[in-house]
Amino acid sequence: MIIPALMACQNGIWFNVAPKQICGIMKRTRDVSVSISVKQASDYYERMTHYGWEPVYVGEESDPTQIDE
């Protein structure tokens, strides 16, 4: 699923998402929950947020919905 967002926050650091879109999955639990797909953080993202994982954006090579032909 696509998670519509203009900005996102990681470890208290806000960053622009638009015009990209974040990939996510919906899990059925007692309450429906949504998780985002992540990949290992780039050096830039890790320095900016001090976190080792970053969101996967629609159309990226690591996008789990992308089909190789």
DSSP file (Angstrom, degrees, kcal/mol; ACC not computed):
  #  RESIDUE AA STRUCTURE BP1 BP2  ACC     N-H-->O    O-->H-N    N-H-->O    O-->H-N    TCO  KAPPA ALPHA  PHI   PSI    X-CA   Y-CA   Z-CA
    1    1 A M              0   0    0      0, 0.0    23,-2.3     0, 0.0     2,-0.5   0.000 360.0 360.0 360.0 158.1    0.0    0.0    0.0
    2    2 A I  E     -A   23   0A   0     21,-0.2    21,-0.2    55,-0.0    55,-0.0  -0.861 360.0-148.4-100.7 130.6    1.0    3.6   -0.5
    3    3 A I  E     -A   22   0A   0     19,-2.9    19,-1.1    -2,-0.5     2,-0.4  -0.875  15.7-140.1 -99.6 110.4    1.3    5.8    2.6
    4    4 A P        +     0   0    0      0, 0.0     2,-0.3     0, 0.0    17,-0.1  -0.564  40.3 146.8 -73.9 123.9    0.4    9.4    1.7
    5    5 A A        -     0   0    0     -2,-0.4     3,-0.1    15,-0.3    17,-0.1  -0.981  41.5-165.3-155.6 143.2    2.7   11.8    3.6
    6    6 A L  S    S+     0   0    0     -2,-0.3    11,-2.9     1,-0.3    12,-1.5   0.762  87.2  10.7 -93.0 -35.2    4.3   15.1    2.9
    7    7 A M  E     -C   16   0B   0      9,-0.3    -1,-0.3    10,-0.2     2,-0.3  -0.937  64.9-161.8-139.2 160.4    6.7   14.8    5.8
    8    8 A A  E     -C   15   0B   0      7,-2.3     7,-2.5    -2,-0.3     2,-0.4  -0.938  11.6-137.7-139.6 162.8    7.8   12.0    8.2
    9    9 A C  E     +C   14   0B   0     -2,-0.3     2,-0.4     5,-0.2     5,-0.2  -0.982  17.1 177.2-128.1 133.6    9.6   12.0   11.6
   10   10 A Q  E >  S-C   13   0B   0      3,-2.2     3,-2.0    -2,-0.4    41,-0.1  -0.978  77.3 -16.3-135.3 121.9   12.4    9.7   12.7
   11   11 A N  T 3  S-     0   0    0     -2,-0.4     3,-0.1     1,-0.3    -1,-0.1   0.842 129.2 -52.4  53.1  37.1   14.0   10.1   16.2
   12   12 A G  T 3  S+     0   0    0      1,-0.2     2,-0.6     0, 0.0    -1,-0.3   0.471 113.1 120.0  82.1   1.7   12.6   13.6   16.4
   13   13 A I  E <   -C   10   0B   0     -3,-2.0    -3,-2.2    36,-0.1     2,-0.3  -0.897  51.8-151.5-103.6 118.4   14.0   14.7   13.0
   14   14 A W  E     +C    9   0B   0     -2,-0.6     2,-0.3    -5,-0.2    -5,-0.2  -0.706  19.2 177.3 -87.8 138.9   11.4   15.8   10.5
   15   15 A F  E     -C    8   0B   0     -7,-2.5    -7,-2.3    -2,-0.3     2,-0.2  -0.981  32.8 -99.2-141.1 153.1   12.2   15.3    6.8
   16   16 A N  E     +C    7   0B   0     -2,-0.3    -9,-0.3    -9,-0.2   -10,-0.1  -0.458  32.4 172.3 -71.4 139.0   10.4   15.9    3.5
   17   17 A V    >   +     0   0    0    -11,-2.9     3,-1.7    -2,-0.2   -10,-0.2   0.710  37.7 125.8-108.7 -45.3    8.8   12.9    1.8
   18   18 A A  T 3   +     0   0    0    -12,-1.5     3,-0.1     1,-0.3   -12,-0.1  -0.279  65.0  26.8 -60.0 142.8    6.9   14.6   -1.0
   19   19 A P  T 3  S+     0   0    0      0, 0.0    -1,-0.3     0, 0.0   -13,-0.0  -0.984 117.6  69.4 -88.1   3.8    6.8   14.2   -4.0
   20   20 A K  S <  S-     0   0    0     -3,-1.7     2,-0.4   -14,-0.1   -15,-0.3  -0.233  73.8-138.3 -72.6 170.3    7.9   10.6   -3.2
   21   21 A Q        -     0   0    0     37,-0.2    37,-3.2    -3,-0.1     2,-0.3  -0.998  13.2-124.9-133.5 138.6    5.5    8.1   -1.6
   22   22 A I  E     -AB   3  57A   0    -19,-1.1   -19,-2.9    -2,-0.4     2,-0.3  -0.607  19.7-131.5 -85.9 139.2    6.3    5.6    1.2
   23   23 A C  E     +A    2   0A   0     33,-2.9    14,-2.2    -2,-0.3    33,-0.3  -0.658  35.9 163.2 -85.2 144.1    5.6    1.9    0.7
   24   24 A G  E     -D   36   0C   0    -23,-2.3     2,-0.3    -2,-0.3    12,-0.3  -0.929  29.4-132.5-149.8 174.7    3.9    0.1    3.6
   25   25 A I  E     -D   35   0C   0     10,-3.0    10,-2.7    -2,-0.3     2,-0.5  -0.976  16.1-135.0-132.3 148.9    1.9   -3.0    4.5
   26   26 A M  E     -D   34   0C   0     -2,-0.3     2,-0.4     8,-0.2     8,-0.2  -0.911  18.9-160.1-106.0 126.7   -1.3   -3.4    6.4
   27   27 A K  E     -D   33   0C   0      6,-2.8     6,-2.1    -2,-0.5     2,-0.8  -0.864  15.2-132.4-105.8 138.1   -1.4   -6.1    9.1
   28   28 A R        +     0   0    0     -2,-0.4     2,-0.2     4,-0.2     4,-0.2  -0.812  47.1 141.1 -90.7 112.4   -4.6   -7.5   10.4
   29   29 A T  S    S-     0   0    0     -2,-0.8     3,-0.1     2,-0.2     0, 0.0  -0.557  75.5 -68.0-126.8-165.5   -4.5   -7.6   14.2
   30   30 A R  S    S+     0   0    0     -2,-0.2     2,-0.4     1,-0.2    -2,-0.0   0.952 135.9  26.1 -54.8 -47.7   -7.1   -6.8   16.8
   31   31 A D  S    S-     0   0    0     -3,-0.0    -2,-0.2    -4,-0.0    -1,-0.2  -0.947 106.5-106.3-109.3 137.6   -6.9   -3.3   15.5
   32   32 A V        -     0   0    0     -2,-0.4     2,-0.3    -4,-0.2    -4,-0.2  -0.437  44.2-168.9 -63.7 131.6   -5.7   -2.9   12.0
   33   33 A S  E     -D   27   0C   0     -6,-2.1    -6,-2.8    -2,-0.1     2,-0.4  -0.895  13.4-144.7-124.6 156.5   -2.1   -1.6   12.0
   34   34 A V  E     -D   26   0C   0     -2,-0.3     2,-0.3    -8,-0.2    -8,-0.2  -0.962  12.8-172.5-121.4 135.7    0.2   -0.2    9.3
   35   35 A S  E     -D   25   0C   0    -10,-2.7   -10,-3.0    -2,-0.4     2,-0.3  -0.940  19.7-128.8-122.8 148.4    3.9   -0.7    9.0
   36   36 A I  E     -D   24   0C   0     -2,-0.3     2,-0.3   -12,-0.3   -12,-0.3  -0.698  22.8-115.6 -94.6 151.7    6.3    0.9    6.6
   37   37 A S        -     0   0    0    -14,-2.2    19,-2.3    -2,-0.3     2,-0.3  -0.656  39.4-166.3 -79.6 139.3    8.7   -1.0    4.4
   38   38 A V  E     -E   55   0D   0     -2,-0.3     2,-0.3    17,-0.3    15,-0.0  -0.871  15.7-169.7-129.1 161.4   12.3   -0.2    5.3
   39   39 A K  E     -E   54   0D   0     15,-2.4    15,-2.6    -2,-0.3     3,-0.1  -0.895  48.6 -69.2-138.0 167.3   15.8   -0.7    3.9
   40   40 A Q  E     -E   53   0D   0     -2,-0.3    13,-0.3    13,-0.2    12,-0.1  -0.387  64.8-106.0 -61.2 135.3   19.3   -0.1    5.3
   41   41 A A        -     0   0    0     11,-2.6    -1,-0.1     1,-0.1     2,-0.1  -0.282  25.7-119.7 -67.9 144.8   19.8    3.7    5.7
   42   42 A S     >  -     0   0    0      1,-0.1     4,-2.7    -3,-0.1     5,-0.2  -0.364  33.6-105.0 -70.5 162.5   22.0    5.6    3.4
   43   43 A D  H  > S+     0   0    0      1,-0.2     4,-2.4     2,-0.2     5,-0.2   0.916 122.6  51.3 -56.0 -43.3   25.0    7.4    5.0
   44   44 A Y  H  > S+     0   0    0      2,-0.2     4,-2.3     1,-0.2    -1,-0.2   0.938 111.3  45.7 -59.9 -49.4   23.1   10.7    4.7
   45   45 A Y  H  > S+     0   0    0      1,-0.2     4,-2.8     2,-0.2     5,-0.4   0.907 113.0  50.4 -63.3 -42.3   19.9    9.4    6.3
   46   46 A E  H  X S+     0   0    0     -4,-2.7     4,-2.2     1,-0.2     5,-0.2   0.897 112.1  46.7 -65.4 -40.0   21.8    7.8    9.2
   47   47 A R  H  < S+     0   0    0     -4,-2.4    -1,-0.2    -5,-0.2    -2,-0.2   0.889 115.6  47.3 -65.4 -38.4   23.8   10.9    9.9
   48   48 A M  H  < S+     0   0    0     -4,-2.3    -2,-0.2    -5,-0.2    -1,-0.2   0.912 129.8  18.9 -70.2 -43.8   20.6   13.0    9.8
   49   49 A T  H  < S-     0   0    0     -4,-2.8    -3,-0.2     2,-0.2    -2,-0.2   0.567  90.5-129.4-107.4 -11.5   18.4   10.8   12.0
   50   50 A H  S  < S+     0   0    0     -4,-2.2     2,-0.3    -5,-0.4    -4,-0.2   0.883  71.6 120.1  59.1  39.4   20.9    8.6   13.9
   51   51 A Y        -     0   0    0     -6,-0.3    -1,-0.2    -5,-0.2    -2,-0.2  -0.996  63.1-142.2-136.9 139.3   18.9    5.6   12.8
   52   52 A G  S    S+     0   0    0     -2,-0.3   -11,-2.6    -3,-0.1     2,-0.3   0.432  80.4  59.6 -85.0   0.0   20.1    2.6   10.7
   53   53 A W  E     -E   40   0D   0    -13,-0.3   -13,-0.2    -8,-0.1    -2,-0.0  -0.964  59.2-172.5-129.9 146.7   16.9    2.1    8.7
   54   54 A E  E     -E   39   0D   0    -15,-2.6   -15,-2.4    -2,-0.3    -2,-0.0  -0.931  33.9 -86.8-134.1 160.1   15.0    4.3    6.3
   55   55 A P  E     -E   38   0D   0      0, 0.0     2,-0.5     0, 0.0   -17,-0.3  -0.240  34.7-124.3 -65.6 152.1   11.7    4.1    4.4
   56   56 A V        -     0   0    0    -19,-2.3   -33,-2.9   -33,-0.3     2,-0.3  -0.848  27.4-145.3 -92.8 130.2   11.3    2.4    1.1
   57   57 A Y  B >   -B   22   0A   0     -2,-0.5     3,-2.1   -35,-0.2   -35,-0.2  -0.720  27.9 -90.4 -98.4 148.6    9.8    4.8   -1.5
   58   58 A V  T 3  S+     0   0    0    -37,-3.2   -37,-0.2    -2,-0.3    -1,-0.1  -0.291 112.5  19.8 -54.8 131.2    7.5    3.7   -4.3
   59   59 A G  T 3  S+     0   0    0      1,-0.3    -1,-0.3   -39,-0.1     2,-0.0   0.307  91.0 130.3  90.7  -8.6    9.4    2.8   -7.5
   60   60 A E  S X  S-     0   0    0     -3,-2.1     3,-2.0     1,-0.1    -1,-0.3  -0.350  74.0-109.3 -73.6 160.7   12.8    2.3   -5.7
   61   61 A E  T 3  S+     0   0    0      1,-0.3    -1,-0.1    -3,-0.1     5,-0.1   0.834 121.8  52.0 -57.4 -33.4   14.8   -0.9   -6.4
   62   62 A S  T 3  S+     0   0    0     -5,-0.1    -1,-0.3     3,-0.0    -6,-0.1   0.361  77.9 124.1 -87.8   6.3   13.9   -2.1   -2.9
   63   63 A D    X   -     0   0    0     -3,-2.0     3,-1.5     1,-0.2    -5,-0.0  -0.553  55.4-150.6 -67.3 117.3   10.2   -1.5   -3.4
   64   64 A P  T 3  S+     0   0    0      0, 0.0    -1,-0.2     0, 0.0    -6,-0.0   0.668  93.1  56.8 -68.3 -14.0    8.6   -4.9   -2.6
   65   65 A T  T 3  S+     0   0    0    -64,-0.1     2,-0.3     2,-0.1    -2,-0.1   0.568  81.6 106.4 -90.3  -9.5    5.7   -4.2   -5.0
   66   66 A Q    <   -     0   0    0     -3,-1.5     2,-0.5    -6,-0.2    -8,-0.0  -0.551  61.4-148.7 -75.5 130.7    8.0   -3.6   -8.0
   67   67 A I        -     0   0    0     -2,-0.3     2,-0.3     2,-0.0    -2,-0.1  -0.876   7.3-136.4-104.9 126.2    7.9   -6.5  -10.5
   68   68 A D              0   0    0     -2,-0.5     0, 0.0     1,-0.1     0, 0.0  -0.588 360.0 360.0 -78.3 140.2   11.0   -7.4  -12.5
   69   69 A E              0   0    0     -2,-0.3    -1,-0.1     0, 0.0    -2,-0.0   0.391 360.0 360.0-110.5 360.0   10.4   -8.1  -16.1
